[in-house]
Amino acid sequence: MHDHNPPPSPDAPSSFPAPGAQASGESSEFDGVRWARTTRGLTIWFVLLATTGLLGVLFHFDELAALAAIAGLFAAAQAADLDQQWRMLYFMLSWVVPLAGVAGFISLAQMLGSAPLAAPWGSLLVGTCVGGAIASGLTLFRPFANALAEAMFRTNHPSHTLRLAARMVFLTLLFAIPGWFAIRTLFESLGAQIDSMIEGASLGTGLIGYVMLAFASVGFMLRRDARETFERLGIRRITASHGLAIVIGVLGLFGLNNGADWLQRTFFNTLWLEDQSVNAAIGSHLTLVGTIVLGLSAGIGEELTMRGALQPKLGLAATALLFASLHVQYSWFGITVIFLLGLVLGLLRKHTNTSVAMAVHALYDMAAVLSIPRT
């Protein structure tokens, strides 16, 4: 399936996910300087991501390996946008996300079709997974992917990077509902064997993976140098005036969470107990160092990718929804609270910068984990 770019448009935006060289008005003729720059950047990315992905596989850091692979797709997409000489490379990889989505939905359908927990909704969930598999396959085709990118990112000229981002967002949202049931099925099958959902060593590698993904998605070393990349991601120096915003942000998140916690404990006690058990599985075993690493991993990694790279193009509410859909380990009430927390972090990013949102997220997560009873 070939995923060609649209005709040149001098008015197309250059921010992430950015249109390609042609979409930004550059000539389609061969440009030796641009080709050399793109080749150099792509080579560095290839060595970095291949090394990181291999280490992730060898040491069973699955999240790191997966994030490195996705970052590689974005690097290839950015290169194809900048120079048509690299389009064939991206065409060779463009099937990965759609077919991975098909395989994922088929696996979910098999799991949920025989899961006792999903029994009342079994047929509907299997049907949802089948629909998800079909939709995943459709994203392979350019007209469908173009329509997604145009709707999500409000552009008339989708690029390779835009189409890839649209596929990723679309499939993540589709996975949320069947994934929520699948997680519950997994919890029920493991029962008392769940001692920890997170290993401290994997937290730091997850942070590395998210940072690489954010930087690759905005074209670091390909479209942008370091200064331009930091500016695009909203990474700026935290000044004294930002201190008040950080304090207010952390207190605001705690106030929102504590109010929601009281409401859930009072009126949805079963759901509250369920979410408390998830929190305990995540953080009750962590040392102080592990807690700091967890806070930094979530605060820096998630904010860079969500609020830094994605929100300026996807929008505040849609990014918060995507953020919440990545936390399907919680009850529907807990996911709703996370959506609201995402809105607060998005507002911080919008009115200050991503550095402030990272600081607030990290400090909040550290304090929240420290408040979990130790085991």
C-alpha positions in Angstrom: 0.0 0.0 0.0 1.6 3.3 -1.1 1.0 6.3 1.1 1.9 9.3 -1.2 1.8 12.9 0.0 -0.7 15.4 -1.4 0.3 18.3 -3.7 2.4 21.0 -2.3 0.8 23.6 -0.1 2.8 26.7 1.0 0.2 27.3 3.8 0.6 23.9 5.5 1.8 24.1 9.1 5.2 22.9 10.1 4.5 21.8 13.7 4.0 18.1 14.8 3.0 16.1 13.3 4.4 18.2 10.5 3.7 17.9 6.8 6.5 16.8 4.6 8.9 18.8 2.5 6.5 19.1 -0.4 3.6 20.0 1.9 5.6 22.9 3.3 6.4 24.2 -0.2 9.8 22.7 -0.8 10.8 21.6 -4.2 10.2 17.9 -5.1 13.5 18.0 -7.1 16.5 16.3 -5.6 18.3 18.4 -3.0 21.7 17.1 -2.1 22.1 19.1 1.0 18.7 18.2 2.4 19.3 14.5 1.4 22.6 14.5 3.3 21.1 16.1 6.4 18.2 13.7 6.4 20.4 10.7 5.8 22.7 11.7 8.7 19.8 12.2 11.1 18.1 9.0 10.0 21.3 7.0 10.4 21.8 8.3 14.0 18.2 7.4 14.8 18.6 3.9 13.3 21.7 3.2 15.4 20.1 4.6 18.5 16.8 2.8 18.1 18.2 -0.5 17.0 20.5 -0.5 20.0 17.8 0.5 22.4 15.3 -2.0 21.0 17.8 -4.8 21.1 18.6 -4.1 24.7 14.9 -4.0 25.5 14.3 -7.4 23.9 17.4 -9.0 25.6 16.6 -7.7 29.1 12.8 -8.1 28.7 12.0 -4.4 28.9 9.0 -4.8 26.6 7.8 -1.3 26.9 11.2 0.1 25.9 11.4 -2.2 22.9 7.9 -1.2 21.8 8.4 2.5 22.2 11.7 2.3 20.3 9.9 0.6 17.4 7.2 3.2 17.3 9.8 6.0 17.4 11.5 4.3 14.5 8.3 4.5 12.5 8.0 8.2 13.2 11.6 8.8 12.2 11.0 7.1 8.9 7.8 9.0 8.4 9.6 12.3 9.0 12.4 11.4 6.6 9.8 10.5 3.9 8.1 13.8 4.5 11.3 15.7 4.1 12.8 13.9 1.1 11.0 11.7 -1.4 14.2 9.5 -1.7 13.2 8.0 1.7 9.6 7.2 0.8 10.2 3.6 -0.1 11.7 3.0 3.4 8.5 4.3 5.0 6.3 2.4 2.6 8.1 -0.8 3.7 7.1 0.0 7.3 3.7 1.7 6.9 1.9 -1.7 7.3 3.2 -2.3 10.8 0.6 -0.3 12.8 -2.5 -1.4 10.9 -1.6 -5.1 10.9 -0.4 -5.0 14.6 -3.9 -3.5 15.3 -5.5 -6.4 13.5 -3.5 -9.0 15.4 -4.2 -7.2 18.7 -7.9 -7.1 18.2 -8.0 -10.8 17.1 -6.1 -11.8 20.3 -8.5 -9.7 22.4 -11.5 -11.4 20.7 -10.1 -14.8 21.5 -9.5 -13.8 25.2 -12.8 -12.1 25.8 -14.8 -14.8 23.9 -14.0 -17.3 26.6 -13.6 -15.0 29.6 -16.1 -15.6 32.5 -15.9 -12.0 33.5 -16.9 -10.8 30.1 -19.7 -13.4 29.7 -22.7 -11.0 30.0 -21.1 -8.9 27.3 -19.1 -11.6 25.5 -20.8 -11.4 22.1 -20.8 -7.6 22.0 -17.2 -7.5 23.0 -16.1 -10.0 20.4 -18.1 -8.0 17.8 -16.3 -4.8 19.0 -13.0 -6.6 18.5 -14.0 -7.8 15.1 -15.0 -4.2 14.2 -11.7 -3.0 15.6 -9.7 -5.4 13.5 -11.6 -4.3 10.3 -11.0 -0.7 11.2 -7.3 -1.4 11.9 -7.0 -2.9 8.4 -8.7 0.1 6.8 -6.2 2.5 8.3 -3.6 0.9 5.9 -5.4 2.6 3.0 -4.5 6.2 2.2 -8.1 7.6 1.8 -9.2 6.2 5.2 -5.9 7.4 6.9 -6.2 10.8 5.2 -9.8 11.2 6.5 -8.6 10.3 10.1 -5.7 12.8 9.9 -7.9 15.5 8.5 -10.5 15.1 11.2 -8.1 14.8 14.1 -5.5 17.4 13.2 -7.6 19.8 11.2 -5.5 19.8 8.1 -6.3 19.5 4.4 -2.8 18.1 3.6 -2.0 15.0 5.7 1.6 13.9 5.6 3.1 10.5 6.3 3.7 11.7 9.9 0.2 12.9 10.3 -1.3 9.7 8.9 0.9 7.6 11.2 -0.1 9.7 14.3 -3.8 9.4 13.3 -3.5 5.6 13.1 -1.9 5.4 16.5 -4.5 7.7 18.2 -7.4 5.9 16.5 -6.3 2.4 17.4 -5.5 3.4 20.9 -9.0 4.7 21.4 -10.5 1.7 19.8 -8.6 -0.6 22.1 -9.8 1.1 25.3 -13.1 -0.6 25.8 -12.1 -4.3 25.0 -8.8 -3.6 26.7 -10.6 -2.6 29.9 -12.4 -5.9 30.0 -9.3 -7.8 29.1 -7.3 -6.2 32.0 -10.1 -7.2 34.4 -10.0 -10.8 33.0 -6.3 -10.9 33.6 -6.6 -9.6 37.1 -9.2 -12.2 37.9 -7.1 -15.0 36.5 -4.0 -13.9 38.4 -5.8 -13.2 41.6 -3.6 -13.1 44.7 -0.5 -13.6 42.6 -0.5 -9.9 41.6 2.3 -8.5 43.9 3.5 -5.8 41.6 2.5 -4.3 38.2 5.7 -2.3 37.9 9.3 -3.2 38.4 11.5 -0.3 39.4 14.2 -1.2 36.8 11.7 -1.0 34.0 10.5 2.5 34.9 13.7 4.2 33.8 13.7 2.4 30.5 10.1 3.4 29.9 11.2 7.0 30.4 13.9 6.6 27.8 11.4 5.1 25.4 8.9 7.9 25.8 11.6 10.6 25.4 12.8 9.0 22.2 9.2 8.7 20.9 8.5 12.4 21.6 11.7 13.6 19.9 11.3 11.3 16.9 7.7 12.3 16.4 8.6 16.0 16.0 11.6 15.3 13.7 14.6 15.9 15.9 17.8 15.6 13.8 15.6 15.5 10.7 13.2 18.4 10.6 14.4 20.3 13.7 17.7 20.8 15.6 17.8 20.6 19.4 16.7 24.2 20.1 13.7 23.9 17.6 12.8 20.5 19.1 12.7 21.9 22.7 10.6 24.8 21.5 8.2 22.6 19.6 7.8 20.3 22.6 7.3 23.2 25.0 10.4 22.4 27.0 11.5 25.7 28.5 13.4 26.9 31.5 11.3 26.9 34.7 11.4 30.5 36.1 10.5 31.8 39.5 7.1 32.9 38.2 6.4 29.3 37.3 6.9 28.2 40.9 3.4 29.4 41.8 1.9 27.6 38.8 3.5 24.4 39.9 2.3 24.7 43.5 -1.2 25.5 42.3 -1.1 22.7 39.8 0.0 20.1 42.4 -2.6 21.3 44.9 -5.3 21.3 42.2 -4.6 17.7 41.2 -4.7 16.6 44.8 -7.9 18.5 45.5 -9.5 17.0 42.4 -8.3 13.5 43.2 -9.3 13.7 46.9 -12.7 15.0 46.1 -13.2 12.2 43.5 -11.8 9.7 46.0 -14.4 10.7 48.6 -17.2 10.5 46.1 -16.1 7.1 44.8 -15.6 5.7 48.3 -19.0 7.0 49.5 -21.2 6.1 46.5 -19.1 3.5 44.5 -17.3 1.7 47.2 -16.7 -1.5 45.2 -15.1 0.5 42.4 -13.0 2.4 45.1 -11.7 -0.9 46.5 -10.9 -2.1 43.0 -8.9 1.1 42.2 -7.2 1.0 45.6 -5.9 -2.5 44.9 -4.5 -1.4 41.5 -2.7 1.5 43.2 -1.3 -0.9 45.8 -0.1 -3.2 43.1 1.6 -0.3 41.3 3.2 1.5 44.2 3.1 -0.2 47.6 6.3 -2.1 47.0 8.4 0.8 45.7 11.3 2.2 47.6 11.9 6.0 47.8 14.2 5.7 44.8 11.6 3.7 42.9 9.0 6.3 43.7 11.2 9.1 42.4 11.9 7.1 39.2 8.1 6.4 38.8 7.3 10.1 39.2 9.9 11.1 36.7 9.0 8.4 34.2 5.3 9.4 34.2 5.9 13.1 34.6 8.5 13.5 31.9 7.7 10.7 29.6 3.9 11.0 29.5 3.9 14.8 29.4 6.5 15.0 26.6 4.5 12.7 24.4 1.0 13.7 25.3 1.0 17.4 26.2 4.3 18.2 24.5 4.2 16.5 21.1 0.5 15.7 20.6 -1.7 18.3 22.3 -0.8 21.3 20.1 -2.1 19.3 17.1 -4.8 17.0 18.6 -6.3 19.5 21.0 -6.7 19.6 24.8 -9.8 17.5 25.3 -8.9 14.8 22.8 -5.4 14.5 24.2 -6.9 14.1 27.7 -9.2 11.4 26.4 -6.3 9.6 24.8 -4.3 9.9 28.1 -7.3 8.4 30.0 -7.7 5.5 27.6 -4.1 4.5 28.3 -5.1 3.8 32.0 -7.5 0.9 31.5 -6.2 -0.8 34.6 -8.6 1.4 36.6 -12.4 1.3 36.9 -14.6 3.5 34.7 -14.7 6.0 37.6 -10.9 6.0 37.9 -10.5 6.5 34.1 -12.9 9.5 34.3 -10.8 11.0 37.1 -7.7 10.5 35.0 -9.4 12.3 32.1 -10.1 15.3 34.4 -6.5 15.2 35.6 -5.4 15.2 32.0 -7.4 18.3 31.3 -5.7 20.1 34.2 -2.3 19.1 32.9 -3.3 20.2 29.4 -4.3 23.6 30.7 -1.0 24.0 32.4 0.8 23.1 29.2 -1.4 25.6 27.2 -1.0 28.5 29.6 2.6 27.9 30.7 4.7 25.2 29.1 5.4 21.5 29.1 8.2 21.8 31.7 5.6 23.1 34.2 3.2 20.2 33.4 6.1 17.7 33.7 7.0 19.1 37.2 3.4 19.1 38.4 2.8 15.5 37.1 6.0 14.2 38.6 5.5 15.7 42.0 1.9 14.7 42.1 2.7 11.0 41.2 5.5 10.9 43.8 3.3 12.2 46.6 0.5 9.9 45.6 2.7 6.8 45.6 4.2 7.8 49.0 0.6 8.0 50.4 0.0 4.3 49.5 0.4 2.0 52.6 3.7 0.1 52.4 3.7 -3.7 52.1 
